[in-house]
Amino acid sequence: MLRDLHVRNLAVLAEASVRFGEGLNVLSGETGAGKSMVVDALALLAGGRADSSLIRTGADRLQVHGVFEPTGTGWREVLDEAGITADGNEIVIRREVHAQGRNRIFVEDQPVTQRLLTQLAPYLMTLHGQRDELGLAQPERQREWLDRVGGAEAAELLTRVEGSYRSYLELSARLEQLSGDDRTRLERIDLLRFQLREIDAVDPVEDEEIELRRDREQLRHAEAILAGLSGGLEAISEGEGAALERIEESRRQLESLQRWLPEAAGWLSEIEEARVLLQDVGESVSRQLSATELDPGRLDQVEERLVELERLFRRFGQGTREVLEYRHQARTELGGLEIDEEGRAALESEVAEALDRYREEALKLSTARQRWGRELAERVQAELSDLALDRARFGSRLERRSRAGSALVLDDEPVEFGSWGFDQVVFEFAANPGESSRPLARVASGGELARVYLALQVALRGDGTAHRATMVFDEVDAGIGGREAAAVGRKLRRLASGGQILAVTHLPQVASCGHQHFRIRKQVEQGRTFVEVSPLDSEARVAEVARMLAGDEITDLSRSHAEELIGAGAVE
């Protein structure tokens, strides 16, 4: 959920601070008022491309600042990998674009890369435009939506398909190594054997360089360490006027005061604690002093060992862990390359068995997808009836994509396959009776796509997803009006229940369904253009909806109509 948005110097939007709430947040304004700038600001927070042309004329930089309550738990893993700690359930994201072209991103006041922000974005919000941005034309997105219908069953089937696919890939990669040129294979064997002998001769121990480097520093500065330890021990206990001696003197002096000053007993207790603590420190320093010695021979040994290790680091990794990992990988690869003809035949058999397991699991997934497709079509069809598309037809079809040379053959045809199975999911649509169903993105108008998208989202709400990222719709209601617009507004309000939607709209029927309403207004002051974003109270909201109905001249009739629309839109 997006709690707060602060924008400064984004084109004609000089400065704005907006606090959003749960449910449907609508943003309206006259044509050209700058409604899309709010979406532009959110796109920057979602990892979108930054362009210095977005900076307000005369300003040196633009800033966008958002406070989010991310959905799910995966966002914490993204932050943990980046070494960022978030307190509570909120995170703060800030982005700056400088006129010189410099682009800076901060998460919890820590500088991060645009790649990390892109990884984080799905847990924050999703942006939806009017056509391709909806994702309806993307086969991968259609397959993802279909699989959501399957819920836990889909998760289990996908896991099994992915596991069998990974096993097949590993085995086939080993077999491919053996099937290459013999001369190249033998050269690779010789290289691996030489590298393993080199590593084994040094026989590194994990993380030993850390301790060796610490020992080297101590041995190099042994004289200074000895002097410091001796001086410290003398000051604590062994020198004239040492600390322990002075503490004992203070104890004797204060002990005589107990008969007159009751608080002296407390002082004596604290002095005793200090004496015990200081005595422990002195003993530790004494032990360290006894263990520390000048040993040039030991320093030479440490230096020689580090030279051996660093020679390995230059070739096989930055530390012993990387070198040991390389040795493990090299031994595994060498074992695969040295396999004999009998072993090669056995490996070929393993590859065939792995492909058969994959085929079996992928066929189960495909069968389940056919069932989920029928269920999804029924759900979407019911929602379309409420969106003035009751005579339209929606369906889901599975296809297979031919791929010459593919190892997976189904019905005598080599097909493309992967960790997701072999199905290509195609959503089909027919707007009117008598028309044949065709791929959705090719036949639906912009307004129809918007309504089908909303129907899909509402239909998929029953997929067990407890929390959803904020959804941002940029005039997704374009191209519709009247009864269809009212239906879209009701669907948006229903979809926002228990979550959050931000919808930029020019339709009063949609605006009247909002839980919160914000007005975006452009004005010119002293020759400069400014845009302001304002939350509307009940009275101002009626006036804004009336303006959307009747234009700038608001009448009693338009105001009455606006009140009626808002009242109807509030019905859950």
HELIX and SHEET records of a PDB file:
HELIX    1   1 LYS A   35  LEU A   45  1                                  11    
HELIX    2   2 SER A   52  LEU A   54  5                                   3    
HELIX    3   3 GLY A   74  GLU A   81  1                                   8    
HELIX    4   4 GLN A  114  LEU A  120  1                                   7    
HELIX    5   5 ALA A  121  TYR A  123  5                                   3    
HELIX    6   6 ASP A  132  LEU A  134  5                                   3    
HELIX    7   7 PRO A  139  VAL A  149  1                                  11    
HELIX    8   8 GLY A  151  LEU A  178  1                                  28    
HELIX    9   9 ASP A  182  VAL A  202  1                                  21    
HELIX   10  10 GLU A  208  ARG A  220  1                                  13    
HELIX   11  11 ALA A  222  LEU A  233  1                                  12    
HELIX   12  12 GLU A  234  GLU A  238  3                                   5    
HELIX   13  13 ALA A  243  GLU A  255  1                                  13    
HELIX   14  14 ALA A  264  ALA A  291  1                                  28    
HELIX   15  15 PRO A  296  PHE A  316  1                                  21    
HELIX   16  16 THR A  320  LEU A  337  1                                  18    
HELIX   17  17 GLU A  341  SER A  385  1                                  45    
HELIX   18  18 LEU A  440  VAL A  443  1                                   4    
HELIX   19  19 GLY A  446  ALA A  459  1                                  14    
HELIX   20  20 LEU A  460  ASP A  463  5                                   4    
HELIX   21  21 GLY A  482  ALA A  496  1                                  15    
HELIX   22  22 PRO A  508  ALA A  511  1                                   4    
HELIX   23  23 SER A  538  ALA A  550  1                                  13    
HELIX   24  24 ASP A  556  GLY A  569  1                                  14    
SHEET    1   A 6 LEU A  13  ARG A  19  0                                        
SHEET    2   A 6 LEU A   2  LEU A  10 -1                                        
SHEET    3   A 6 ARG A  61  PHE A  68 -1                                        
SHEET    4   A 6 ILE A  91  HIS A  98 -1                                        
SHEET    5   A 6 ASN A 103  VAL A 107 -1                                        
SHEET    6   A 6 GLN A 110  VAL A 112 -1                                        
SHEET    1   B 6 MET A 125  HIS A 128  0                                        
SHEET    2   B 6 THR A 470  ASP A 474  1                                        
SHEET    3   B 6 GLN A 500  VAL A 504  1                                        
SHEET    4   B 6 GLY A  23  SER A  28  1                                        
SHEET    5   B 6 GLN A 516  GLU A 525  1                                        
SHEET    6   B 6 ARG A 528  PRO A 535 -1                                        
SHEET    1   C 3 ARG A 393  GLU A 399  0                                        
SHEET    2   C 3 GLN A 424  ALA A 430 -1                                        
SHEET    3   C 3 ARG A 438  PRO A 439 -1                                        
SHEET    1   D 2 VAL A 409  LEU A 410  0                                        
SHEET    2   D 2 GLU A 413  PRO A 414 -1                                        
END                                                                             
